[in-house]
Amino acid sequence: MSERPEQAILATDLPGAIKRSQGKVRDIYEYEDGVLLIATDRVSAFDVVLLNGIPEKGKILTQLSLFWFDRLTGLVPNHLISAEVEDFPGAVADYADILSGRTMWVHKADVLPIECVARGYLTGSAWKEYQATGEVCGHVLPPDMVDSQRLPEPIFTPATKAETGHDENIDRETCARIVGRETAEQLEALTLQLYQAAADYVADRGLILCDTKFEFGMIDGTLTLVDEALTPDSSRYWDAEKYVPGRPQESLDKQFVRNYLEGLEWDKTPPGPQLPGEVIAETRRIYRTIYRRITGTDLD
C-alpha cells in the first residue's frame, strides 16, 4: 500500500453506539446485538499513546487475530461474529473505508479480569523477577539461568488488568482468589495449550514465540477467547536464526519504537514525542514482516 505516515487512523467516531470506550489501541462501540472492536494505528510505549501512529498497524493486528482465531478454533471458541463490513450495524455503513480490514464484529462477553500470560523463555519482567527471587509468579526456576534462556517448560504467569499504567503480575493462588479455583485452572490449562500450539506453528516458520497474553470471557456460560490473539502487540516474537541466550533479543514488534524513545530526553509521561518518518517506516516494515512470516502472505 502507498499510505504515508500522516494517513494513519488514530481515532474513530461512529454513530448509533450504546456505549463507547477507548483503549491504547482499540476503539470499542457497543450496539444492541454486538460490539465493534476497531484496531486503530495508534502506538503506545511506556504506557503513553504517542502523537502519531504506524499506518496499517491496526489492520495487521486485526488480520493476525483473525488468522489465529481460525487456526485455534478447534481448541477454544472465540468471540468473532464477522470481519466483513456488510455484516456490521447499518448505522456504520458509510464508514466502510475506515472500518474495512481493521474491525471485528464480536459477541458481547463478560470479560474476566485477568491477563493470561504464557512464557516459554525468561526475559522482560520475568527475567527481572528471577534475578531478584529465583522465581517467576510463584514458579521456582532452576538456578543460574540467563537472560532469554528457554524455560524447562512453558509457565502460566497471570496478571491483573490495569486501567492505567502497567498490569501487575500475580501468582496462581491470587488468580484463583480473583476468578475462582476451577476457572483459574481452566485458564492456565487453556493458555498453555494455546501457547504451545502457536509456538509449534511459528517454529516451522523460523520464529520463536517467547511469550504471549490472552484474554478470556464468558459467553452463554462458555469460556471464550476474546480481544486479540498472538499479535506483535500481545506477544513477543524472535527470529530463530538470530536467537542467542544470555542477552536481550531483537523483537519483531514495536521494540524498535521503544529503543528510539529511550535515546530521547523524555520523562515517559504524556504527551509523547512525535515519531520521525524513518522510525514510522521501519516499525511498519517490522509489523508487515511478522505478518508475512506467520501467515505466508503479504498484507493485502
Sequence and secondary structure as in RCSB ss.txt:
>XXXX:A:sequence
MSERPEQAILATDLPGAIKRSQGKVRDIYEYEDGVLLIATDRVSAFDVVLLNGIPEKGKILTQLSLFWFDRLTGL
VPNHLISAEVEDFPGAVADYADILSGRTMWVHKADVLPIECVARGYLTGSAWKEYQATGEVCGHVLPPDMVDSQR
LPEPIFTPATKAETGHDENIDRETCARIVGRETAEQLEALTLQLYQAAADYVADRGLILCDTKFEFGMIDGTLTL
VDEALTPDSSRYWDAEKYVPGRPQESLDKQFVRNYLEGLEWDKTPPGPQLPGEVIAETRRIYRTIYRRITGTDLD
>XXXX:A:secstr
    GGG       SS SEEEE SSEEEEEETTEEEEEE S  EETTEE SS  TTHHHHHHHHHHHHHHHHTTT
S B EEE  GGGS GGGGGGHHHHTTTEEEE   EE SEEEEEEEE  HHHHHHHHHHSEETTEE  TT  TT E
EEEEEE  EE  SSS  EE  HHHHHHHH HHHHHHHHHHHHHHHHHHHHHHHTTTEEEEEEEEEEEEETTEEEE
ES  S TTTEEEEEGGG  TTS   BSSTHHHHHHHHTS   S SS     HHHHHHHHHHHHHHHHHHHSS   
